[in-house]
């Protein structure tokens, strides 16, 4: 288990300084250990600080332990067979416990404050070095971005890092006072985002740069989240304790309306951004950095320098993008036979490969059976199941250098390279699966059906050991040179953080909460834009073949005329499954306990084929994460003050 190190919470440090590469439209990264006050008094220093704000995204997004804290314990995932305490702690099911020393929920606190301070240093010095309003707006966006992440995670957090509220602090401080949730929103997040919306350009200054559309998305989402907080329908406690009133005199309904208005304005005027034509286009690696993605933590296979980490050996730590490893089960355990008559000499027919449907298996997180059977119930019309999961594992022994033409698989039937070796079925088959005769032979507990050469697992056979992988975030590289490539390296794909599509969900959610709608933008109409897109297929991952089918009419016909919050949350999970949204969605809407209190999954052994129902204990205080104990221990405060600083019950 990883443990928390005391971070330089209020120091003016950053992981690197990055200088802008003029007209090249990319960010030129130059390592630097810290920022000093004098450095920020130069134009290159201030610009370098701006670029570091982009680089810091890698320390959070794609960081697997933070990723785990956003998904494990929700209705999207639970711990898997090889999970350690970092993953079991987050499950809320009694196998672990979230405490102030748990590593995964500590990451936003440990990473965000140095970047907030860097942003404040940029903002304070920008005018004196002649920085444009648009560049200042980039710093304001990131300061708001980090504060929004913090306030959603921990409740009220300090606005004064040692030199005054929202001031650049040049000396590490070991004293701190937490501001309230309303103060964080109204003093920091809203003003900075409003300025960002006003001053940012429609098109990014550099590839992947922040824009007016991105700022509108975060402003509308912040308004939406704060409106829920003011309304507090399920009496979830906040901390520091404060009345649920707005310092600016607005009520929850005002903020729901503002969220709707900002989101729909962005939908109507979104600059160079556009929705992708199919859901498949969103996830396929060859189409990364597409027009729907508003913000990402970037990586590249072209250079370790610009990738931020090794191209050959994954470290299992930031700034690697290694999140998808956690939801990748150990498919390399699958065995086939060399003989057509007996199961005595076996071989691994699915090798670890740097390919989008394979990659490095860690088996730390698993989707529940409910995800497969309920969230993605429609696997015929809706392309999002096929565009999210790996359900067919194909033979690739030839890519590993094995020239054997044929091996023998289920029912001793022959299989060749690229044939299906193991398939996760869409539903329970009419003929019972024969697990007893084959589960130990294939080494992963899969079974057989008459006449099929591939081993099979039905939804009810999904366990903590074996489950569909996560295709949409899978490894994608073009430098394999006909071989297995570098499957142990961190993913060199960007990790997507924000998408244009979320504006439709934000507007729909605000409308369900009472915002007055405009023509053509009712909740159902907004959601149907994405449901119609989900009905359009251009490729089937399961079949590994082109599939040109349009089921958009069926998708629209299945949309309820009146939709509620639970329906929006279900659609959000279908759209963003496994991308790190879920815990924040359930906390914002106060639906965590309602939707994630139980789940179904099989055990950790090859012979486990019977699902069990697991109950989670999710208390109201769990809706805030604990302040990292290492940070509190490092503060110069009395024991009573330290206790009062921590969120209750931790």
N, C-alpha and C positions, 0 to 999 in steps of 0.2 A: 504494500500500500504506500502510495506517495504521502508525504507529510508536508505541512506548511512550513515554509521558511519565512522569517520576518522580512517583509519587503520594506524598502525605503519609501514608506507610504507618502510622505509629504515632501520628499526630495525632488529637486528639479532634474530628474534623470529620465532617460528613455532608452529603449533597447538599441536604437541606432538613429543616426542622423542621416537624412536623405536629401540630396541636392537635386534641384529641378533641372531637367535636361532641356532647356530652352524650347526649340522647335521640334524636338524628336517625339513629343507627345507621349513619352513614357517617363516613369520615375526612375532617376538614376540614384542608386543606393550607395551611400558612402558610410561605412560603419563609424560610429562615434559613441563613446560610453556615457557621456553626460552633456547636458546643456548648462552653460554658465550665464550669469547676467550679461557679461560683456559680449558673449557670443550672440545673444539676442539683440544686440544693438547694431548688428550689421545686416545688410539686406540678405546676404547668403545665409546667415544664421537663421533669420526669421523664416526664409523660404525652406531651409533645411528642416526646421521645426515642423512646418506644414507637412512636408513629405513624411516625416516620422509618424505623423498621426495616421497616415494610410498604412504604414508598415506595422503599427501596433495591432492592427486588426488580426494579424496572423497569430498573435499570442492568445487570442480568445477563440476565433472562428476557425474551425478545423482542429482545435485543441481537443483531444478526445475526452478528457476528463470534464471539461466544461460542457461539451456536447452531451455526455452522459447525464449531467445534472439537469439538462433541459428536457430529457426524454424518458430515462429510466424512472419508474415510479408513476408515470402517467398512463393513460390508456393506450399509448403507442408501444411501450416496451417494458421488459423486465430484465432481470439479470440472466445471463446464460452460463453454460457449463463451466467455463474457465474464469468466471468473474472472481475478482478479489473484493476486498471490503470497499474499495472506491465505488463499486457498482452495487453491491448489496446494501450499502448504507442508504443509497438513494431510492431503494425499492419500496420502502415504507411497509414491508411485509413481515418484519420481525427477524429477518436474517442479518440485519445490521441496523444502525441508527444514525441519523444525521445529528452531528454534534458540532461544537465550535472548532473541533480539530479535524473535521472531515475536509478532505482536500477539494473535491469537485466544486462545492458551492462557494469556496473561497476565492475562486479565480477572478471574477469581476472586480472584487474589492482590491485584490493584489495588483491588477493590471491597469485599472482605469484612472486612479488618482494621479499617477505620474503624467499621464496623457492629458488629463484635465489641466494640470499645472503647466504643461508645455503649451497647450492652447491659450491659457491666460497670458503666458509670456509673449506669445505671438501677438495677441490682441493688444497688449499694453505697448509694445514696441513697434507695431506695424506702421503707425502714422509717421513716426520719427524717421523711419527708413524708407518712406514713400511707397508702402505696400498698397495695392489697390483695394477698393471696397470688396471686390469679388474674392480676393485672396483672404482678406480678413473674415469674410463670410464662411470660407472653408473651415477656418479655425473655430468659428462660432458653432458651425454645424457639429464638429466633432466634440466640442465641449458639451453641447446639449446631448449628443448621442451617448456619451459616457455617463452623464448624469441620469439620463433616462434609463439606461441599463441598471445603474446602481439603485435608483429609487424603486424600480420594479422588483429588484432582488432582495433588498434589505430594509426598505422603508426609508425614513428620513436619514440623510447622510450630510457630512459637513460641507458647507460652502466656503468656510474659512480654512485654508490649509496652513495658516500661520502668519499671513500678512494682511488679513482682511478678506471679507467675502468676495469671491471671484477675482482675487488679486493673485498676481504671480508671486510665488514664495521662493526665495532664494536660499533658505536654510531649512534643513530638516527640522520638523517640529514634533515634539513628543507629547503635545497636549492637543485636545480636540473636543469640540462640542458638536453634537449632531443637530442639524436643522430639521424641521418638521417636513412632512411630505408636501403640504401646500407651499411652503417656502421654497423647496427645491424646484417645484414646477413653476411657480410664478416669478421667482427671482432669477432662475437660471435657464431652465429648459425652454419655456415659452418665449422669453425675449430673444434668446439666441436663435431659436428656430425661425421666429418671425423675421429677424434680420437676415437669416440665411435665405429664406424664401424671397425676400425683397432684392437681395444683392447677388445671389448666385446666378450663373448663366443657364440658359436652356440646355446647352451642350457642354459636356465636361471640358475643362481646360486641358486635361490630359486623358488618355485612355483610362477608364475606370474612375475618373474624377467625379466629385460630388456636384450635383446639379439642383436646379430649382425643383424639379419633379421629386427628387429624393427628399429634399427638405420638406416639401408638402406632405409626402408620405409620413415622415416622422412627426411632423406637427399634427397631422390628423390622428395618428395613432396615439400620440401623447395626450391630445384632447380626449380621445375615446377612453384611454386608460384612466385618466384623472376623473372623468365623469363617472365611471364605475366606482372609483374610490370614494367620491363624494356621496354617491347613492348607497353604497355598501349594503346590498340587499340581504346578505346572509350574516351580517354582523361580525365580519372578520376583523379582529383587532389590528390596530396600526401601532407603530412605534417610531419615534417618541409619541406618546399619547397626546392627541390633540383633537379638538372638535372638528367634525367633518364640514367645515365651512370654508368658503373660498375668500382669501384676502381681497380679491377684486370685486367681490359682491355677486358673483355669478352662481347659479345653481347647476346641478348635474345636467339638467335639460339643455341649458345654454351650451355646455361643452359637447353634448351629443350632437347638437345642431351644428356647432362649429366644426366638429370632426367630419360630419357629412358634407358640409359646404366646401371645406378644403379638399377632401378626397375627390369629390365630384368635379371640382375645378381642375384638379390634376388629371382626372380621366379625360376631360374635355380638351385640355391643353397640356400634352405630355412631351412636347419637344420632339427629339429624335427617337424617343423610345416607342416600342410597339409590342403588343402581345405576339408571341410566336404562334404559327398556324396550327401546330399540334402539340400535345403534351410531350410526345416523344422528342420533339425538337428542343424542348427545355432541358432534357436530361442527357442527351447524347453528347459525349465528350468532344466530338468534332465540331460542335456548335457552341462551345463555351464562350463566355463574354458576349452573349447575344443581346439583342435589342430590348429584351424584357427585363434583364438584370440591371438594377439601379446601383448596386454596391456589392463588392466582393473583396475578400482577402485574397490577394493574387499570389500565384505560384507559376512556375514555368519549367519545362523540361530542357530549355535551351541553355541554362546557365545556373550553376549552384549559387553564384553571386546574386543573381536576381531572383532565384527561387527562395532564398533565405534558408536553405537547408540542403543536405546531401541529396544527390540524385541516385545514389546507389544503396545507401543504408539508412533506413528509417530510425530515428532516435527514440520514438515513443514519447516525445515531448515537443512543446512549442519551440520554434515556429513551424515545425512540420505540420502539414495537413494530413492527419492520420485518423480522423474521426470514423471513416467508413470501415476501418479495420474492426472496430468494436462490434458492428452488426454483421460481420462476415464469419460464418461458421467454418469449421475445419473440413471443408470438402475434400481436401487431399487425403483424408482417411478412407475414402471410397475405394473398394477393391473389386476388380474383375478377375476372371480366371484365364489362365493360358490354355486350359483344356476345355474341350466341348463336352466332356463326359464326367469330369470330377472337379471338385473345388479344393485342390491341394496346393497348387502353385498359383499365387495371385500377384497382381500388379496394380499400382496406382495409375488409374487411367485418366484422372483429372488432376493435372499438375498445377502447382502454384504459378500463375502467369500474370504479367502486368497488362491485364485486359479488363475491360469495364465490368464484365460479369464474373471476374475471379478476384485477383488481388491477394492481399495478405490477410490470413484468417487469425483473429484473436478470440472469437467466441465469448465476448464479454457481455453483449446485449442481445436480446432476442425479441422479435415481435410476438405478441400473444396470439392465441387461436382466435380471439375475438376480433383482432385486426383483420385477419384473413377472411373470417366468415361474416363479419358484420360491417366493419368500416368499408371494406372493399367487397361488398356483397355482389354487386353487379360487375362481373368480369367479362361480360359479353359486349355490352354497349360502351361501357366506360373504359377508356384506354389507360386510366391512371394506375390500375393494378399492374398491368403489363409494363408500363413505363416507370414503375417504382421498384419492382422486385426482380430478382433472378429466380426463376422457377424451374429452369432446365439447365443442368450441368452436363456439358458436352465433352467428349473425349478429346484430349489434346496431347496424347503421349508422343505423337509424331513431332510436335513442336519442341518437345524436350529431347529430341534426337533418337527416339525409339522407332525403328523402321518396320516394326511388326505391323502387318496389314490388318490383322483381325484378332480381337480378344473376345471372350465369351462372358455374357452378363446375365441378366435375369432369365430364368428358364433355360439356361445354357445357350441362349440365342446369340448369334454373332453381332459384334459392334465394330464399326470402323471409326477412324478419326472424324470428329465433328458430329458423330451420332450422339443422341441423348443417352447418357449413362444413368442419370438419376433425375426424376421429375417430381416436383411438388404439384399435385393435382389441384385443380380449381375447386373441386367439391368432392364429396364422398361418392365413390363409385357404386354402381348397382351390385357388382360382384365384390364380395369381401376381399380385401388385400391379404395375401399370404405373407404375414410377417414371420411366422414361426420358422418356416423353412429357410428364410433368406436373410433375416436381420443380422445374424452374426457373421454370415458369409460375406456380405458386402461391407461389414465393419462399421456401419453407421446406423443400423436399425431400420433400414428401408425394406420394403416388401416387394412382392411381384404380383402381377395380374396376368391371366392367361393370354398368350399370344403377343406379349410385349417384351421387348429386349431391354427396356430401361427399367431400373428399379423405381419404385414409386412410394411416395408418402402423401397421405391425404391430409386435409386441414386438421382433422382430429388426431393425426399422428405427429403433429408438430410439437417439438420438445425443446428443452433448453440446450440440447446437443445438436439438433438439426432443424433448420428452418430456412425459408427463402432468404437469399441475400439481398442487399440494397444496391440495385443496379444504378439508380439515378446519381449516386455519389461515387460510383466505382472508379477504379483506376483507368486512366486513359493516357496512353503514350504512343507516339509514332516512331519511337527509336528502338523497337524490339528487334529489328533486323532479322525477322523470320524466326526468332527464338522466343524464349520465355520472358526476355527483357529483364527489368529490375523490379520484381514484385515486392521486394522487401523495403523499397524506398517509400518515403512519404508520398502521398498523392501529389502530382505536379499540376493538378487542375486547380483553378480558383475555387474558393469556398464561397458560394453565393450567400449573401446576407439579406438583401432586399430586392423585391421584384415589383414590377408595375402591377401585376395581378392583385397584389394585396390591397391596393386602393379600392378595388371592387368589394372586397370583404369588409374593409373598414367602413365604407359607406353603407353597405347592407346592414352591418351590425348596429351602426348608429341609427339607421332608419327603424330597425326592429325595436330599438330602445326609445323611439318616439320622435326622432327628427322628422321634420316636414320634408317630404320628398319632392323632386321635380319630375316632369314628364319623362317617361322612359327609364327612370332610375328608382323604381321600387326595389325592395329587397330581392324579390324573386327575379326581376329583370336583370339586376346586377349580377346575381349568382349565376343566372342562365348564360351570361356571356362566357363564363368559364366552363360551365357544364356542356354547352354546345361545342366548345373547343375540345373538351375531353372525349366527346363522341366521334371525333375525327381521327382516324388511324392512318398512318402512312408506313408503319413498320411494326412487326410483331417480334418482340424479343423472345417470347416462348417458342415461336416457330423459326426464329432466325431467318425471317423472310419478309419481303415487301408485302404490305397488307394495305390496300387502298380501299377503305370502307368508311362510310359516313353514317354514324348512328346518332347524329346530333338531334334529329327529330325525336327519337326515342328518349334521349336524355332530357329534353325539354318537357316531354309529355310526363315524365316521372317526377318532375319538380313540383312540390306542393304549391298550391296557389298562395297559401299563407305560410310563411316560414318563421321559425323561432330561433332562439339562440342555440339550442342544441343542434338544430339542423345546420346552422352556419358553422358551428364547431366541427361537426362531422364532415362538412365540405372542406373546411380548412385542413383537416387531417388527411383527406383524400388528395388534396392539392399539395400539401407541404409535408407529407409523412417523412419522418426521419431527417428533417432539415434543421431541427433545433428550435422550433416555434412553440412546441406543445405546452411545456410547463407554464410559460408566460401567458399563453392563451387561457389555460384553465385557471390560473391565479387571477388574471384580470377579470374574468367573468364569474369568479367564485364558484366554478363548477368542478373543481379538482376532485373533491370527495365524492360528489354525485356520479361522476363519469369514470372514475378510476379506482373505486373502493374495492372492486374484485376483478379478477381476471382468470383465464383458463390457459393452462399449458401443461405439457408432459414433463417428466423428470430429466435427469442428467445422464441416464444410462442407455446403452444400445437397446435393451429389452423394454424400455418404457414406451408404451403405446396408448396408455389410458390417460386422458387429461385429468388434472386435478384443479379444483377451484381454490384460489388463493385469496385471502382477505388482507387488505391493507388497513393500517390505522393512520388516518390523515386527520390531524387535529387543526383547529383554527390557527394556532401559532405557527404551524408549518408553512403557512402562506407567506412567511418571511423567512429568508435564510439567516443563519447565524453569522455575526461578525467574526472573522477569523480570530481564533484565540491568540495567535502569535502577534497580531496587531495590538490587541488589548494589553497583552503582557508587556509589550514594549513601550506603553504609554506611561508618562510620569503622572500618575493619578493615585489616589487612595484606593484601597480595595473596594470601598463602597461606591466610589465613582466609576471604577471599572465594571462593577456589577451592573450599575445603572446604565452604562454605555451599551451593554449587550442586549440583544433582542430577548424578550421574555421567554422563559422555559428552556433556554440554552445554557 
